């Protein structure tokens, strides 16, 4: 059984988690449709360690995991507040 | 005169009322619903000590979620524990902290604690609930079914349907595990009743009948059976 460590709930069967895509910088709201389409729909599909959104389904808790896409090893998981720790204002 | 109370004669019903009636439950009225008070048979209290499953779905519970929810409950005078812990309140009610700002308050087994109703009223009386606080009430009464699993084999029965180690020496009183129980996303909290091992169990009410059957099935091996609220109060 593969185990993932949820920052809020601790180690759980990986079947309790839902993948939420790569963590990427959001484009400027005024960016072109092409840039936005790329951000929303296209994954980089990097080989190696990537940063991804994951959700623990029983608690709907979203967090960030660093995972090696080559070996499927989960390197580290942490709360999203580690990256997103201040409010962003958009004009 | 002594016509037995039927679930259909009251405005609210347990999600399981058909199953409870088929199991021969004798019902008692509470919170405008029929609560399974006893299933008869020999010594139901002993069954609750061994391994018993009770349905508390009709009993009062409320939830509050979103920014400001925990602070608001602290301001209401509640004891708010850390995330994934539950805490008894002054009137016997329980507060389950399911997230930093996701909290559920239930009445006690005897349904004497009125804290859920008081909080609902206090929330409704807020002048501007969406902003102050910015949280929102969660319909836990309708969204969750509520079971209690009691007895010395409770952890062993749970081990058949749940991957988290709930054995008493690993899972202390007041601990909450939010995990998969019989393939359903669920809340399992350890809340012993007068020294008897007990888990409060909550999961999606739409799957209540399925869940009840799964847990009873896991209990068979240990001689478990359904018990009513009278047996819980006798613990």
Interface residues (C-beta under 8 A of the other chain):
Chain A: X1 X8 X9 X12 X13 X15 X16 X56 X57 X58 X59 X61
Chain B: X83 X84 X98 X99 X102 X163 X164 X177 X178 X179 X180 X185 X186 X187
